[in-house]
Amino acid sequence: MKTTAQMDQAGRLVVPKAFRDALRLRPGDRLRVRTEGDSLVLEPEPVFAETIQAADGWPLLKSRGKHEPLPLSYFHELIDEGREHRHREATDDES
């Protein structure tokens, strides 16, 4: 698959829909960027889990695909999101 994309003034590129669909990319997915000779290479960053919002507002970690070990960084992100959630709740209670 080949196509042309145009970079805007801010240096952004839009990944064409056919490529997003073929690679199952979704908004918010991260791409690794590197050079290879004179080429720019974009690769989807492996994702083992995603954070979802539970009915009570707490973030939950949902496994994606095979049940592979989750990197420690995902747990740190989940802890940070929990802290932010508690801070928002405390701030709302004070209002």
ChimeraX attribute file (.defattr): number of C-alpha atoms within 10 A of each C-alpha:
attribute: neighborCount
match mode: 1-to-1
recipient: residues
	/A:1	5
	/A:2	6
	/A:3	8
	/A:4	7
	/A:5	11
	/A:6	10
	/A:7	10
	/A:8	9
	/A:9	7
	/A:10	6
	/A:11	7
	/A:12	10
	/A:13	11
	/A:14	10
	/A:15	15
	/A:16	11
	/A:17	11
	/A:18	12
	/A:19	13
	/A:20	13
	/A:21	11
	/A:22	9
	/A:23	11
	/A:24	11
	/A:25	15
	/A:26	9
	/A:27	6
	/A:28	6
	/A:29	11
	/A:30	14
	/A:31	13
	/A:32	10
	/A:33	12
	/A:34	11
	/A:35	9
	/A:36	8
	/A:37	7
	/A:38	6
	/A:39	8
	/A:40	9
	/A:41	12
	/A:42	13
	/A:43	11
	/A:44	13
	/A:45	11
	/A:46	10
	/A:47	14
	/A:48	17
	/A:49	19
	/A:50	13
	/A:51	15
	/A:52	12
	/A:53	11
	/A:54	10
	/A:55	7
	/A:56	6
	/A:57	12
	/A:58	14
	/A:59	17
	/A:60	15
	/A:61	16
	/A:62	12
	/A:63	15
	/A:64	11
	/A:65	9
	/A:66	8
	/A:67	9
	/A:68	10
	/A:69	9
	/A:70	12
	/A:71	11
	/A:72	8
	/A:73	9
	/A:74	16
	/A:75	12
	/A:76	11
	/A:77	13
	/A:78	17
	/A:79	13
	/A:80	12
	/A:81	16
	/A:82	16
	/A:83	12
	/A:84	12
	/A:85	15
	/A:86	14
	/A:87	12
	/A:88	12
	/A:89	12
	/A:90	11
	/A:91	10
	/A:92	9
	/A:93	8
	/A:94	7
	/A:95	5
